[in-house]
Amino acid sequence: MSKKDGKLRLDFTGTDPQSPSSVNYYLSHNMFKMFIGIYLVTVYDPRCVVNDGFHDLVDLHIPEGTLLNPMRPAALSTRTHLLGRVMDLLSGLLGQKAPEFMTAGGFSDSPHFMYSGFRENGESYLLYQIGFGGIPARPHGDGMDGHCLWPAMKSVPNEFLELYYPLRIEEYNTVTDSGGPGLHRGGNAQRIFYRFLEEGEISIHDDRWLSKPWGVLGGEPGGRSSKILVHHGDGSGRREILHSKQDHIRVQKGDLLEWLTWGGGGYGDPLERDAKLVALEVHRGLVSFEGAKRYGVVVTPDYGVNEQATAELRLKMANARPAGAPEVFNRGGTWEELRANCLEETGLPAPKLPWEVPLRGPMTGLPHIREWMKKHGQIKE
């Protein structure tokens, strides 16, 4: 982001090439200008009447052939992953110039769950459900727990799901400790356990199974998502770790899907959070006894605060920190560190980077992608 001649310029040079799979998101220039303009006007200068005069004051450059500006042919069906990330990106970018408006990274997505098949009587069924997660922490408060990113979407009552579909909801709850610690806590993720009562297929479109929603200005990142299928239908009880994006998974009657989404990042120094509020959240199941120590708070078995132990722990944690101001963004480690620890922490092998996967098909003919491939040694001319 830069400013020149009275115009705001946002340059997406360096964005990865478009994908052969359907994670691409065609970011409309006019829509993105609308995001920027309305956000800047309503948040930074609420006295100004919203108008479209800002359009000519924003320059946007998104190279062709990238994830955010794909060229035909390009699949777009799971575009909500990148749409939500762009909103996080915009908040983090503008917040660096105005920290009082900075928000953490959050549950910036619209995870999809599908379950389909035929009942024993021959009738077909198809469930398409959108999951929720942790809203990022803000300068003036915590992120919401298990909330939807899009205001118009509401939670479907479990009784409705169980009445119309061959499944049983065995748990519907928040994911304790999944919200990033901070002066303001990131929202917790969502946990749903689906018990399948008919044989069928499921599909999952989710994200953030490896990277974490970043914390800001001393806040810590939110928790990852995970999807585990427990095979009870065949009597084995085998636990299968699923990928965040996976289609046509066969399930048997009695199998259980453990669906966990991701939390929101924290804002500000966790050691400055009200210790009594941390203890209250332990009582409510939003934070665990052990998780309270990430705030430097020692909670007693009756959900009170051990004042002396808390003071000692907070002093110890403060003294162990490196000198200077905290990093603006805390992603829970570098990309290299996340990949190195991937198998141990998630149970899945680290994903290949784009230049580690040979590109095929018409995309290789795009000038931008050819240049990118040459840079990373995929092709030589």
FIVEXTOR-138633 format. One record per residue: residue number from 1; residue in three letters; x, y, z of N, C-alpha, C in turn. Coordinates in steps of 0.05 Angstrom, whole numbers, plus 5000, padded with zeros to 4 digits. Each point is the difference from the previous one (the first is absolute). Layout:
BEGIN
    i   aa  n_px  n_py  n_pz  ca_px  ca_py  ca_pz  c_px  c_py  c_pz
  NUM  ALA     X     Y     Z      X      Y      Z     X     Y     Z
...
***
This chain:
BEGIN
    i   aa  n_px  n_py  n_pz  ca_px  ca_py  ca_pz  c_px  c_py  c_pz
    1  MET  5017  4976  5000   4983   5024   5000  5018  5025  5000
    2  SER  4994  5019  4983   5015   5024   4999  4981  5023  4991
    3  LYS  5010  5024  5003   4984   5023   4993  5017  5018  4982
    4  LYS  4989  5008  4977   5015   5017   4981  4981  5018  4985
    5  ASP  5007  5025  4998   4984   5019   4986  4971  5001  5009
    6  GLY  4996  4996  5027   4973   5002   5011  4984  4975  4996
    7  LYS  5012  4978  4990   4985   4975   4995  5012  4978  5017
    8  LEU  4982  4982  5009   5008   4977   5015  5005  4977  4981
    9  ARG  5023  4987  5001   5006   4978   4981  5005  4975  5016
   10  LEU  4987  4979  4991   5003   4973   5012  5010  4981  4978
   11  ASP  5023  4988  5005   5014   4984   4980  5002  4971  5009
   12  PHE  4988  4982  4986   5000   4972   5007  5022  4984  4985
   13  THR  5020  5013  4990   5022   4986   4987  5013  4981  5020
   14  GLY  5005  4976  4992   5010   4979   5018  4980  4980  5007
   15  THR  4974  5005  4994   4979   4980   5005  5006  4975  4984
   16  ASP  4995  4976  5011   5005   4975   4986  4983  4998  4975
   17  PRO  5010  4984  4981   4984   4995   4975  4974  4987  5006
   18  GLN  4981  5003  4982   4974   4987   5003  5003  4970  5003
   19  SER  4981  4988  5013   5002   4971   5006  4983  4984  4981
   20  PRO  5008  4976  4993   4983   4983   4983  4976  4990  5016
   21  SER  5000  5002  5027   4976   4993   5015  4984  5025  5006
   22  SER  4978  4997  5014   4980   5021   5002  5004  5019  5023
   23  VAL  5024  5007  5008   5004   5019   5021  5004  5028  4989
   24  ASN  5000  5004  4974   5004   5026   4989  4976  5018  5007
   25  TYR  5006  5026  5002   4979   5020   5006  5005  5024  4982
   26  TYR  4981  5005  4982   5003   5023   4982  4992  5025  5016
   27  LEU  5020  5015  5008   4995   5024   5016  4993  5024  4982
   28  SER  4974  5006  5000   4991   5023   4984  5013  5026  5009
   29  HIS  5012  5014  4981   5012   5026   5007  4980  5019  5013
   30  ASN  4977  5002  4988   4980   5018   5011  4990  4992  5028
   31  MET  4997  4973  5003   4991   4991   5027  5021  5006  5021
   32  PHE  5025  4995  4993   5021   5005   5019  5003  5029  5007
   33  LYS  4997  5017  4980   5000   5029   5005  4976  5008  5019
   34  MET  4978  4986  4996   4977   5005   5017  5007  4992  5029
   35  PHE  5013  4976  5004   5008   4992   5027  5017  5021  5012
   36  ILE  5020  5009  4985   5019   5020   5011  4987  5026  5007
   37  GLY  4985  5010  4980   4988   5026   5004  4980  5002  5022
   38  ILE  4981  4981  5001   4980   5000   5021  5013  4996  5027
   39  TYR  5020  4982  5002   5014   4996   5025  5013  5025  5010
   40  LEU  5015  5013  4981   5015   5024   5008  4981  5022  5008
   41  VAL  4978  5003  4986   4981   5022   5006  4985  4995  5026
   42  THR  4989  4976  5003   4983   4995   5023  5016  4995  5025
   43  VAL  5024  4989  4998   5016   4994   5024  5018  5023  5008
   44  TYR  5014  5011  4980   5020   5020   5006  4989  5028  5001
   45  ASP  4978  5005  4986   4988   5027   5001  4970  4998  4998
   46  PRO  4987  4991  5022   4971   4995   5000  4984  5025  4996
   47  ARG  5012  5024  5002   4985   5024   4996  4994  5005  4970
   48  CYS  5015  4986  4983   4996   5003   4971  4978  4983  4989
   49  VAL  4984  5011  4983   4978   4985   4987  5013  4980  4980
   50  VAL  4992  4975  5001   5010   4980   4981  4992  5008  4972
   51  ASN  5020  5000  4982   4994   5006   4972  5020  4985  4983
   52  ASP  4997  5002  4973   5018   4984   4983  5023  5017  4989
   53  GLY  5005  5023  5012   5022   5017   4990  5027  4988  5004
   54  PHE  5002  4980  5018   5026   4989   5006  5010  4981  4978
   55  HIS  4982  4991  4982   5009   4981   4980  5024  5009  4983
   56  ASP  5000  5025  4992   5021   5010   4983  5025  5006  5016
   57  LEU  4999  4997  5026   5024   5006   5017  5014  4974  5009
   58  VAL  4992  4977  4989   5012   4975   5007  5010  4986  4974
   59  ASP  5026  4993  5000   5012   4985   4978  5005  4972  5010
   60  LEU  4993  4980  4984   5002   4972   5008  5015  4985  4978
   61  HIS  5021  4985  5008   5014   4984   4980  5001  4971  5010
   62  ILE  4987  4982  4984   5000   4972   5006  5009  4986  4974
   63  PRO  5025  4988  5000   5010   4988   4975  4981  4978  4990
   64  GLU  4997  5000  4974   4983   4979   4987  5013  4972  5004
   65  GLY  4983  4980  5002   5009   4973   5003  5007  4993  5029
   66  THR  4992  5016  5019   5005   4994   5028  4974  4991  5014
   67  LEU  5003  4991  5025   4976   4990   5015  4978  5020  5001
   68  LEU  5007  5026  5001   4980   5021   5003  4991  5013  4973
   69  ASN  5013  4992  4978   4993   5010   4974  5005  4978  4979
   70  PRO  4986  4977  5004   5004   4977   4982  4989  5005  4972
   71  MET  5012  4986  4981   4991   5001   4973  4988  4974  4992
   72  ARG  4981  5001  4981   4987   4976   4991  5020  4980  4989
   73  PRO  4997  4974  5006   4979   4988   5018  5010  5000  5029
   74  ALA  4982  5008  5018   5007   5001   5028  4976  4993  5017
   75  ALA  5002  4980  5017   4978   4992   5018  4998  5019  5024
   76  LEU  4976  5007  5008   4996   5020   5021  4982  4991  5022
   77  SER  4992  4975  5002   4977   4993   5017  5005  5003  5030
   78  THR  5026  4999  5009   5005   5004   5029  5013  5027  5004
   79  ARG  4991  5020  4986   5012   5026   5001  4997  5014  5027
   80  THR  4982  4991  5017   4996   5013   5026  5025  4999  5017
   81  HIS  5018  4980  4996   5024   4999   5016  5017  5026  4996
   82  LEU  5004  5007  4975   5016   5023   4994  4985  5026  5004
   83  LEU  4974  5000  4997   4985   5024   5005  5004  5009  5029
   84  GLY  4997  4980  5019   5004   5007   5028  5028  5008  5006
   85  ARG  5020  4988  4987   5028   5007   5005  5005  5029  4990
   86  VAL  4988  5008  4978   5004   5027   4990  4989  5020  5021
   87  MET  4979  4993  5013   4989   5018   5021  5020  5002  5023
   88  ASP  5011  4978  5008   5021   5000   5021  5024  5017  4991
   89  LEU  5008  4996  4975   5023   5014   4990  4995  5030  5000
   90  LEU  4976  5009  4992   4994   5028   4999  5001  5012  5028
   91  SER  4989  4986  5020   5000   5010   5027  5028  5003  5011
   92  GLY  5016  4979  4995   5028   5001   5009  5017  5021  4987
   93  LEU  4994  5005  4974   5015   5019   4985  4994  5028  5009
   94  LEU  4974  5007  5001   4993   5027   5009  5005  5005  5029
   95  GLY  4999  4978  5016   5005   5003   5029  5028  5007  5007
   96  GLN  5019  4994  4981   5028   5007   5006  5004  5031  5000
   97  LYS  4983  5014  4985   5002   5029   4999  4983  5012  5023
   98  ALA  4981  4985  5010   4983   5010   5022  4994  4977  5019
   99  PRO  5019  4995  5019   4997   4977   5018  4974  5000  5016
  100  GLU  4988  5023  5004   4975   5001   5015  4977  4987  4985
  101  PHE  5005  4994  4975   4979   4986   4984  5009  4972  4992
  102  MET  5023  4991  5009   5011   4974   4993  4983  4977  5012
  103  THR  4994  4980  4985   4987   4976   5011  5018  4976  4993
  104  ALA  4997  4979  5015   5016   4976   4996  4990  4984  4975
  105  GLY  5013  4979  4994   4990   4981   4979  4978  4983  5013
  106  GLY  4981  4992  4984   4978   4985   5013  4990  4977  4983
  107  PHE  4977  4991  5008   4985   4979   4986  4989  5013  4974
  108  SER  5018  5003  4981   4993   5016   4976  4993  4981  4978
  109  ASP  4977  4987  5002   4994   4979   4980  4970  4994  5001
  110  SER  4993  4980  4985   4973   4989   5000  5002  4970  4996
  111  PRO  5009  4985  5020   5005   4972   4996  4974  4985  4994
  112  HIS  5002  4983  4980   4977   4985   4990  5001  4971  5008
  113  PHE  4977  4989  5008   4998   4971   5006  4976  4989  4984
  114  MET  5005  4978  4986   4979   4987   4984  4998  4971  5007
  115  TYR  4975  4990  5002   4995   4972   5007  4977  4991  4982
  116  SER  5004  4979  4984   4979   4992   4981  5000  4970  4997
  117  GLY  4978  4990  4989   4997   4971   4996  4971  4992  4997
  118  PHE  4994  4975  5004   4973   4990   4998  4993  4985  5026
  119  ARG  4976  5006  5009   4990   4985   5024  4993  4971  4992
  120  GLU  4995  4984  5020   4993   4972   4995  4975  4997  4984
  121  ASN  4982  5020  5002   4975   4999   4984  5003  5010  4972
  122  GLY  5025  5008  4992   5005   5009   4973  4999  5030  4996
  123  GLU  4991  5015  5020   4999   5029   4998  5028  5012  5002
  124  SER  5005  5020  4984   5026   5014   5001  5000  5022  5020
  125  TYR  5023  5007  5010   5003   5023   5018  5026  5015  4993
  126  LEU  5000  5026  5006   5024   5016   4995  5000  5023  5020
  127  LEU  5020  5000  5018   5004   5021   5019  5023  5018  4991
  128  TYR  4996  5026  5000   5021   5019   4994  4999  5020  5023
  129  GLN  5021  4999  5017   5000   5017   5024  5025  5017  5000
  130  ILE  4998  5025  5009   5022   5018   5003  5008  5003  5029
  131  GLY  5025  4996  5006   5010   5001   5027  5009  5028  5008
  132  PHE  5004  5004  5027   5008   5025   5011  5026  4997  5015
  133  GLY  5011  5022  5011   5025   4998   5014  5005  5025  5017
  134  GLY  5026  5005  5005   5008   5022   5018  5004  5026  4986
  135  ILE  4986  5021  5009   5003   5027   4989  5025  5012  5012
  136  PRO  5016  5015  4985   5025   5011   5010  4995  5020  5023
  137  ALA  5020  5002  5018   4999   5020   5021  5004  5027  4988
  138  ARG  4988  5020  5013   5000   5028   4990  5012  5019  5020
  139  PRO  5005  5024  4993   5012   5020   5018  4983  5005  5025
  140  HIS  4974  4996  4998   4982   5007   5022  4985  4976  5011
  141  GLY  5009  4976  4994   4985   4977   5011  5008  4973  4988
  142  ASP  4990  4979  5012   5005   4973   4992  4986  4994  4974
  143  GLY  5011  4980  4986   4985   4989   4977  4978  4982  5010
  144  MET  4980  4997  4984   4977   4983   5007  5006  4970  4996
  145  ASP  4989  4983  5017   5005   4971   4998  4980  4987  4982
  146  GLY  5010  4982  4982   4983   4984   4983  4980  5017  4985
  147  HIS  5009  5021  4987   4982   5019   4987  5005  4998  4970
  148  CYS  4981  5009  4984   5002   5000   4971  5013  5025  4990
  149  LEU  5018  4997  4981   5013   5024   4988  4980  5017  4985
  150  TRP  4980  4987  4988   4981   5014   4983  4975  5005  5017
  151  PRO  4992  5025  5005   4978   5005   5018  4973  4988  4992
  152  ALA  4996  4995  4975   4973   4991   4991  4996  4970  5006
  153  MET  5022  4985  5006   4998   4971   5004  4995  4994  5029
  154  LYS  4982  4982  5005   4993   4992   5028  5005  4970  5004
  155  SER  5003  4993  5025   5004   4972   5007  4974  4984  4996
  156  VAL  5002  4977  4988   4977   4982   4996  4996  4984  5026
  157  PRO  4977  5001  5012   4995   4985   5025  5006  4970  4996
  158  ASN  5013  4988  5020   5007   4972   4999  4975  4982  4997
  159  GLU  4978  5009  5013   4975   4985   4998  4990  4998  4971
  160  PHE  5004  5021  4985   4992   5000   4972  5017  4980  4984
  161  LEU  5027  5001  5005   5017   4982   4986  4993  4971  5006
  162  GLU  4995  4994  5025   4995   4972   5007  4972  4991  4990
  163  LEU  4982  5019  4997   4973   4993   4990  5000  4994  4970
  164  TYR  5016  5015  4985   4998   4997   4971  5023  4984  4987
  165  TYR  5021  4994  5016   5023   4986   4988  5007  4976  5018
  166  PRO  5011  4979  4988   5007   4976   5015  5026  5004  5016
  167  LEU  5000  5017  5020   5023   5004   5016  4992  5009  5028
  168  ARG  5019  4999  5019   4995   5009   5027  5023  5018  5008
  169  ILE  4994  5023  5012   5020   5019   5009  5007  4992  5029
  170  GLU  5024  4989  5004   5007   4990   5027  5015  5021  5017
  171  GLU  5010  5020  4986   5012   5022   5015  4999  5025  4983
  172  TYR  4993  5023  5012   4999   5026   4986  5010  5020  5021
  173  ASN  5025  5008  4997   5012   5015   5021  5023  5018  4990
  174  THR  5011  5016  5017   5023   5016   4994  5025  4983  5004
  175  VAL  5022  5007  4987   5025   4986   5003  5017  5015  5021
  176  THR  5002  4990  5023   5015   5013   5022  5028  5007  4992
  177  ASP  5009  5024  5006   5027   5010   4995  5007  5005  4971
  178  SER  4981  4998  4982   5005   5005   4972  5002  5029  4993
  179  GLY  4990  5018  5016   5003   5028   4996  5027  5010  5009
  180  GLY  5013  5016  4984   5027   5009   5006  5000  5018  5025
  181  PRO  5018  4995  5019   5002   5017   5024  5009  5028  4993
  182  GLY  4991  5019  5016   5007   5028   4996  4987  5017  5021
  183  LEU  5006  5026  5000   4985   5018   5016  4970  4997  4994
  184  HIS  4994  4996  4974   4974   4991   4992  5003  4973  4986
  185  ARG  4984  4981  5008   5002   4972   4991  4987  4997  4973
  186  GLY  5012  4984  4983   4988   4992   4975  4977  4981  5005
  187  GLY  4980  5000  4982   4977   4983   5004  5007  4970  4997
  188  ASN  4986  4983  5015   5005   4971   4998  4987  4988  4976
  189  ALA  5011  4978  4992   4990   4985   4977  4975  4984  5007
  190  GLN  4990  4986  4980   4976   4984   5003  5006  4970  4998
  191  ARG  4987  4985  5018   5003   4970   4999  4973  4988  4996
  192  ILE  4998  4983  4979   4975   4984   4995  5008  4971  4996
  193  PHE  4987  4982  5014   5004   4971   4995  4975  4990  4986
  194  TYR  5004  4991  4975   4978   4989   4984  5001  4969  5001
  195  ARG  4979  4988  5009   4997   4970   4999  4983  4993  4976
  196  PHE  5010  4985  4981   4986   4994   4976  4982  4975  5004
  197  LEU  4975  5002  4993   4981   4979   5004  4993  4985  4974
  198  GLU  5012  5009  4978   4997   4986   4974  5027  5001  4986
  199  GLU  5004  4980  4984   5024   4999   4983  4998  5023  4979
  200  GLY  5023  5013  4994   4999   5022   4981  5027  5011  4994
  201  GLU  5001  5025  4991   5025   5014   4993  5000  5027  5015
  202  ILE  5024  5008  5008   5003   5027   5011  5021  5015  4984
  203  SER  4999  5026  5000   5020   5017   4988  5005  5023  5019
  204  ILE  5026  5009  5002   5008   5021   5018  5016  5021  4985
  205  HIS  4992  5025  5003   5015   5022   4989  5006  5020  5022
  206  ASP  5024  4998  5011   5007   5017   5023  5029  5010  4996
  207  ASP  5011  5013  5019   5027   5012   4997  5013  5002  5027
  208  ARG  5025  5012  5000   5015   5005   5025  5006  4975  5016
  209  TRP  5006  4978  4986   5008   4976   5015  5030  5001  5007
  210  LEU  5015  5017  4987   5029   5002   5005  5007  5029  5009
  211  SER  4995  5019  4984   5005   5028   5009  4979  5008  5020
  212  LYS  5007  5020  5016   4983   5008   5022  4990  5029  4996
  213  PRO  4977  5007  5009   4991   5028   5000  5018  5017  5018
  214  TRP  5013  5020  4989   5020   5014   5015  4989  5017  5022
  215  GLY  5016  5002  5022   4995   5019   5021  5015  5026  4993
  216  VAL  4992  5022  5013   5012   5026   4993  5008  5015  5026
  217  LEU  5021  5016  4997   5009   5019   5021  5003  4986  5027
  218  GLY  5012  4976  5000   5004   4985   5024  4981  4977  5004
  219  GLY  4978  5000  4985   4981   4977   5002  5011  4975  4986
  220  GLU  4989  4977  5008   5009   4975   4989  4980  4990  4979
  221  PRO  5010  4982  4983   4982   4990   4978  4978  4982  5011
  222  GLY  4979  4997  4984   4978   4982   5006  5007  4972  4992
  223  GLY  4982  4981  5008   5005   4972   4996  4993  4991  4972
  224  ARG  5012  4978  4992   4995   4988   4973  4973  4986  4999
  225  SER  4992  4993  4976   4977   4982   4996  5010  4971  4998
  226  SER  4981  4982  5004   5006   4971   4995  4974  4985  4994
  227  LYS  5003  4979  4985   4977   4983   4993  5009  4971  5003
  228  ILE  4987  4985  5017   5007   4972   5005  4976  4983  4997
  229  LEU  5003  4979  4984   4978   4980   4996  5006  4975  5016
  230  VAL  4982  4993  5019   5004   4977   5016  4983  4977  4989
  231  HIS  5013  4979  4992   4986   4978   4985  4989  4980  5020
  232  HIS  4975  5006  5009   4986   4981   5017  4983  4981  4984
  233  GLY  4993  5007  4975   4983   4983   4984  5011  4973  4995
  234  ASP  5026  4998  4997   5013   4974   4995  5010  4987  5026
  235  GLY  4995  5013  5023   5007   4989   5025  5029  5005  5008
  236  SER  5016  5014  4983   5028   5003   5006  5006  5023  5019
  237  GLY  4984  5021  4999   5006   5024   5016  5023  5016  4990
  238  ARG  5009  4994  4976   5024   5013   4989  4995  5030  4996
  239  ARG  5020  5016  5008   4997   5029   4997  5016  5009  4975
  240  GLU  4985  5011  4981   5012   5009   4975  5001  5031  4999
  241  ILE  5024  5011  4998   5003   5029   4998  4994  5008  4971
  242  LEU  4980  5017  4996   4992   5009   4974  5014  5026  4992
  243  HIS  5002  5004  4974   5011   5025   4991  4978  5022  5002
  244  SER  5009  5025  5000   4980   5022   5003  4983  5003  4975
  245  LYS  5009  4990  4978   4985   5001   4975  5000  4972  4988
  246  GLN  4977  4986  5002   4999   4973   4991  4972  4992  4992
  247  ASP  4997  4988  4977   4974   4993   4990  4996  4970  4999
  248  HIS  4974  4991  4999   4993   4972   4996  5012  4981  5020
  249  ILE  4997  5007  5026   5010   4982   5021  4977  4981  5007
  250  ARG  5004  4975  4997   4979   4981   5007  4998  4996  5030
  251  VAL  4975  5001  5010   4995   4995   5028  4980  4978  5003
  252  GLN  5002  4985  5022   4982   4978   5006  4982  5008  5023
  253  LYS  4978  4985  5002   4982   5004   5023  5015  4996  5026
  254  GLY  4999  5021  5017   5013   4998   5026  5026  5016  5001
  255  ASP  5011  5008  4977   5025   5015   5000  4995  5028  5013
  256  LEU  5021  5012  5011   4999   5025   5013  5020  5020  4989
  257  LEU  4990  5023  4992   5018   5021   4991  5004  5021  5022
  258  GLU  5025  5005  5007   5007   5020   5020  5009  5025  4984
  259  TRP  4982  5020  4999   5004   5024   4984  5008  5023  5018
  260  LEU  5024  5010  4997   5010   5023   5015  5009  5022  4981
  261  THR  4989  5024  5003   5009   5022   4983  5023  5015  5014
  262  TRP  5006  5024  4992   5023   5014   5011  4992  5025  5016
  263  GLY  5018  5007  5018   4994   5023   5017  5011  5026  4989
  264  GLY  4995  5022  5015   5010   5026   4992  5025  5008  5015
  265  GLY  5017  5017  4988   5024   5009   5013  4994  5019  5023
  266  GLY  5019  5003  5018   4997   5019   5023  5012  5027  4994
  267  TYR  4991  5020  5015   5009   5027   4997  5013  5010  5026
  268  GLY  5025  5010  4998   5012   5012   5023  5013  4980  5019
  269  ASP  5012  5010  5021   5016   4983   5019  4981  4984  5017
  270  PRO  5003  4973  5000   4983   4983   5017  5004  5005  5029
  271  LEU  5024  5009  5008   5006   5005   5028  4985  5024  5011
  272  GLU  4988  5016  4983   4985   5023   5009  4970  4994  5002
  273  ARG  4992  4976  4993   4971   4993   5002  4992  4997  5029
  274  ASP  4976  5008  5006   4989   4999   5027  5000  4970  5010
  275  ALA  5015  4995  5021   5003   4972   5010  4973  4989  5008
  276  LYS  4982  5016  5011   4974   4990   5008  4983  4992  4976
  277  LEU  5004  5015  4978   4985   4993   4975  5010  4973  4990
  278  VAL  5027  4995  5001   5011   4975   4992  4988  4977  5016
  279  ALA  4998  5004  5027   4989   4980   5017  4971  4994  4994
  280  LEU  4985  5021  4993   4972   4997   4992  4997  4983  4975
  281  GLU  5019  5005  4981   4998   4985   4975  5009  4971  5004
  282  VAL  5017  4995  5020   5006   4972   5007  4974  4986  5011
  283  HIS  4985  5015  5016   4975   4990   5011  4980  4994  4978
  284  ARG  5001  5016  4979   4981   4997   4978  5009  4979  4979
  285  GLY  5024  4990  5003   5010   4980   4982  5012  5011  4974
  286  LEU  5004  5026  4999   5012   5013   4977  5030  4998  5001
  287  VAL  5011  5000  5024   5029   4997   5004  5004  4978  5021
  288  SER  5021  4984  4997   5006   4979   5019  5017  5010  5023
  289  PHE  5003  4985  5021   5017   5007   5022  5029  5004  4990
  290  GLU  5009  4982  4984   5027   5002   4989  5002  5023  4980
  291  GLY  4978  5004  4984   5000   5022   4981  5001  5027  5013
  292  ALA  4990  5002  5025   5000   5026   5014  5029  5009  5005
  293  LYS  5018  4981  5001   5028   5007   5005  5013  5014  4977
  294  ARG  4987  4998  4976   5010   5015   4977  4996  5030  5004
  295  TYR  4982  5007  5018   4995   5027   5008  5015  5007  5026
  296  GLY  5016  4981  5010   5014   5004   5025  4981  4999  5024
  297  VAL  4978  4986  4998   4980   4999   5021  4998  4972  5011
  298  VAL  5002  4998  5026   4997   4974   5014  4972  4999  5012
  299  VAL  4983  4982  4990   4972   4998   5009  4998  4978  5020
  300  THR  4986  5005  5022   4996   4980   5020  4977  4980  4993
  301  PRO  4999  4977  5013   4979   4980   4993  4972  5011  5002
  302  ASP  4995  5021  5017   4973   5011   5003  4997  5025  4982
  303  TYR  5017  5002  4980   4999   5021   4979  5006  5028  5011
  304  GLY  5016  5001  5020   5010   5026   5009  5028  5005  4989
  305  VAL  5012  5022  5008   5027   5007   4990  5019  4998  5024
  306  ASN  5021  4984  4996   5022   4999   5020  5017  5025  4994
  307  GLU  4996  5020  5016   5012   5026   4995  5031  4999  5000
  308  GLN  5011  4987  5021   5029   4999   5002  5013  4984  4978
  309  ALA  4989  4977  4994   5011   4983   4979  4997  5014  4973
  310  THR  4978  5014  4996   4996   5015   4975  5021  5022  4996
  311  ALA  5005  5015  5022   5019   5022   4999  5028  4989  4993
  312  GLU  5007  4978  5013   5026   4988   4996  5003  4989  4971
  313  LEU  4979  4987  4990   5001   4989   4973  5001  5022  4979
  314  ARG  4985  5021  5004   5000   5022   4981  5027  5014  4999
  315  LEU  5013  5003  5023   5026   5012   5001  5021  4983  4986
  316  LYS  4998  4974  5005   5018   4981   4987  4997  5000  4970
  317  MET  4975  5000  4990   4995   5000   4971  5009  5027  4988
  318  ALA  4996  5022  5014   5008   5026   4989  5031  5002  4998
  319  ASN  5014  4989  5020   5029   5001   5000  5012  4982  4979
  320  ALA  4985  4979  4992   5011   4981   4980  4996  5010  4971
  321  ARG  4986  5022  4997   4995   5010   4973  5025  5015  4989
  322  PRO  5003  4999  4974   5022   5017   4988  4994  5029  5003
  323  ALA  5021  5016  5002   4997   5029   5004  4987  5013  4975
  324  GLY  4987  5022  5004   4988   5015   4978  4971  4995  4997
  325  ALA  4988  5014  4981   4971   4998   4995  4994  4973  4987
  326  PRO  4977  4988  5005   4993   4975   4988  4996  5003  4970
  327  GLU  5003  4978  4986   4995   5000   4971  4971  5007  4994
  328  VAL  4996  5014  4978   4973   5007   4992  4983  4975  4996
  329  PHE  5011  4980  4986   4985   4976   4995  5014  4976  5012
  330  ASN  4985  4983  5014   5010   4975   5011  4985  4977  4986
  331  ARG  5015  4986  4983   4988   4978   4984  5005  4973  5013
  332  GLY  5012  4999  5023   5005   4975   5013  5025  4986  4988
  333  GLY  5017  5015  4988   5024   4989   4988  5002  5008  4970
  334  THR  5024  4996  4989   5004   5005   4972  4987  4978  4984
  335  TRP  4997  5005  4974   4988   4980   4982  5018  4975  5000
  336  GLU  5026  5004  5001   5019   4977   5001  4996  4984  5025
  337  GLU  4996  5013  5023   4996   4986   5025  4974  4985  5001
  338  LEU  4979  5013  4989   4974   4986   4999  5001  4975  4983
  339  ARG  5014  5002  4978   5003   4976   4982  5016  4978  5014
  340  ALA  5022  5009  5013   5018   4980   5013  4985  4985  5022
  341  ASN  4982  5013  5014   4985   4987   5022  4973  4989  4992
  342  CYS  4994  5002  4974   4973   4994   4991  4990  4972  5007
  343  LEU  5016  4980  4994   4991   4972   5004  4996  4995  5030
  344  GLU  5018  5009  5017   4998   4996   5028  4976  5014  5012
  345  GLU  4994  5024  4991   4979   5016   5012  4972  4995  4988
  346  THR  4999  4992  4975   4974   4997   4987  4993  4971  4992
  347  GLY  5021  4983  4999   4996   4973   4990  5000  4997  4970
  348  LEU  5004  5022  4986   5000   5000   4971  5027  5009  4990
  349  PRO  5009  4990  4977   5026   5009   4989  4998  5029  4991
  350  ALA  5023  5014  5001   5001   5028   4991  4992  5003  4971
  351  PRO  4985  5020  4993   4992   5004   4972  5024  5008  4984
  352  LYS  4998  4994  4974   5021   5008   4981  4995  5029  4993
  353  LEU  5021  5015  4997   4998   5027   4990  4995  5001  4970
  354  PRO  4989  5021  4990   4993   5001   4971  5023  4992  4981
  355  TRP  5024  5009  5006   5022   4993   4982  5010  4971  5003
  356  GLU  4989  4986  5020   5007   4972   5004  4981  4981  4985
  357  VAL  4979  5012  4988   4981   4984   4985  5000  5008  4971
  358  PRO  5006  4982  4982   5001   5008   4971  4972  5009  4991
  359  LEU  5000  5023  4986   4974   5010   4989  4997  4989  4972
  360  ARG  4975  4993  4994   4994   4989   4974  4976  5014  4988
  361  GLY  4996  4996  4974   4976   5011   4987  5004  5028  4990
  362  PRO  4978  5013  4993   5001   5026   4987  5012  5022  5018
  363  MET  5001  4996  5027   5011   5021   5017  5029  5005  4994
  364  THR  5015  4980  4991   5028   5003   4995  5005  5019  4976
  365  GLY  4980  5006  4985   5003   5018   4977  4997  5029  5007
  366  LEU  4991  5006  5025   4996   5028   5008  5027  5013  5005
  367  PRO  5005  5023  4989   5026   5013   5004  5008  5003  5029
  368  HIS  4982  5009  5017   5006   5005   5028  5008  4973  5013
  369  ILE  4985  4979  4995   5006   4975   5012  5026  4988  4989
  370  ARG  5005  5003  4974   5025   4990   4989  5024  5014  5013
  371  GLU  4998  5026  5005   5021   5015   5013  5005  4990  5028
  372  TRP  4978  4995  5014   5001   4990   5027  5012  4972  5001
  373  MET  4993  4983  4981   5011   4973   4999  5030  5000  4994
  374  LYS  5008  5018  4982   5029   5002   4994  5015  5008  5025
  375  LYS  4989  5019  5015   5013   5010   5024  5005  4977  5020
  376  HIS  4981  4982  5002   5003   4978   5019  5010  4974  4987
  377  GLY  5010  5002  4976   5014   4977   4987  4981  4978  4989
  378  GLN  4975  5006  4997   4982   4980   4989  5004  4996  4971
  379  ILE  5006  5022  4986   5006   4998   4971  5025  5016  4994
  380  LYS  5014  4991  4979   5024   5014   4991  4997  5006  4970
  381  GLU  5008  5025  4993   4998   5008   4972  5027  5011  4991
***
